[in-house]
Amino acid sequence: MTKIAIESGPAQADAGEGIGTLPGASENAALAPQDGIDLDVIMDVPVTLAMEFGRTQMSIKNLLRLNQGSIVELDRLAADPLDIFVNGTLVARGEVVVINQKFGIRLTDIISLSERVKRLA
C-alpha cells in the first residue's frame, strides 16, 4: 500500500509525518463546529482519496499488447496539476513533491462548492 502525504509548504527534510494543513488554517479551526453543527460524529468515517495524473482510451487489442516497459501516453502535459478526488468527487488540484524520498501532493487549488455543484449537472 502506498502512503501519500499532503503538505502545504515547500518540501522540507524535517516535514515530520508529512501531513499538513492549508496555509493559515489551524488544526482546531478545521474541526470547529460551524453554525452549531457537531462534525465530530463524522470524523472517523473512512473516505477514498485518489490522485489522477491523466487518462487515456485504448482498444482491448492495444491493452492486451501492453507489457513491462510499455509507455502509455496520457491526456495531460507533465506540468499540468493532478486532480485530487475524494470518493470520486474532484475536490482539489495539486502538484507532486518529494519529502524524505517519498512522494507527496502539494495542494494548489481547492475546488469551490459552487464549482462541484456545477459538475453534477
C-alpha positions in Angstrom: 0.0 0.0 0.0 1.4 3.4 -0.9 1.1 6.2 1.6 0.5 9.7 0.2 1.5 12.7 2.2 -0.3 16.0 1.8 1.6 19.1 2.7 1.1 22.8 2.1 4.5 24.4 2.2 7.9 23.9 0.5 9.2 20.3 0.7 11.5 20.1 3.7 13.6 17.3 5.1 12.1 17.8 8.6 8.5 17.6 7.4 7.6 15.2 10.3 4.7 12.9 9.3 4.4 14.8 6.0 0.8 15.7 6.7 -0.2 19.3 6.8 -3.0 21.8 6.5 -3.6 24.7 4.2 -1.7 27.9 5.0 -3.4 30.0 7.7 -5.6 27.1 8.9 -5.1 25.7 12.3 -6.0 22.2 13.3 -8.6 23.3 15.8 -10.2 25.7 13.3 -10.7 22.9 10.8 -12.5 20.8 13.4 -14.5 23.7 14.9 -18.3 23.4 14.7 -19.9 25.7 12.1 -23.4 27.0 12.6 -23.9 24.7 15.6 -23.2 21.5 13.7 -21.1 19.0 15.5 -18.7 17.5 13.0 -17.2 15.0 15.5 -19.8 12.5 14.5 -18.3 12.0 11.1 -14.6 12.5 11.8 -13.9 8.7 11.8 -15.9 7.9 8.6 -13.4 6.5 6.0 -13.2 8.1 2.6 -11.2 7.2 -0.5 -8.6 9.7 -1.6 -7.3 9.3 -5.2 -4.9 11.3 -7.3 -5.1 11.3 -11.1 -2.2 12.0 -13.3 -4.3 11.7 -16.5 -6.4 9.4 -18.6 -6.4 7.7 -22.0 -8.6 5.4 -24.0 -7.4 2.4 -25.9 -8.9 -0.7 -27.5 -8.8 -4.1 -25.8 -6.4 -5.2 -28.5 -3.9 -2.5 -27.6 -4.5 -3.1 -23.9 -3.5 -6.7 -24.3 -0.3 -5.7 -26.1 1.0 -3.8 -23.1 3.9 -5.4 -21.2 6.7 -4.4 -18.9 8.4 -1.3 -20.3 5.4 -0.2 -22.4 4.6 3.5 -22.3 1.0 4.7 -22.2 0.5 8.4 -23.2 -1.9 10.3 -21.1 -4.1 13.3 -21.9 -2.1 15.7 -19.8 1.2 17.6 -20.0 3.9 17.0 -17.5 3.4 20.4 -16.0 -0.4 20.1 -15.6 -1.7 19.7 -12.0 -3.0 16.4 -10.7 -6.7 16.0 -9.9 -7.5 15.0 -6.3 -10.7 13.1 -5.7 -12.5 12.2 -2.5 -15.0 9.4 -3.0 -14.9 10.1 -6.8 -15.6 13.8 -6.5 -13.0 16.3 -7.7 -12.1 18.4 -4.6 -8.7 19.9 -5.4 -5.7 20.1 -7.7 -2.1 19.8 -6.8 1.5 19.0 -7.7 3.8 16.2 -6.9 6.5 16.9 -4.3 9.2 14.7 -2.8 9.5 14.6 1.0 12.2 12.4 2.7 12.4 10.4 -0.6 8.6 9.8 -0.6 6.1 11.2 -2.9 3.5 13.7 -1.7 1.0 16.1 -3.1 1.0 19.9 -2.6 -2.5 21.3 -2.8 -2.5 24.2 -5.2 -6.2 24.8 -5.8 -9.3 23.8 -3.8 -12.4 23.3 -5.9 -15.2 25.5 -4.5 -18.6 24.1 -3.6 -20.3 26.0 -6.4 -17.9 24.5 -9.0 -18.5 21.0 -7.6 -22.3 21.5 -7.9 -21.9 22.7 -11.5 -20.0 19.5 -12.3 -23.0 17.4 -11.1 -25.3 18.9 -13.8 
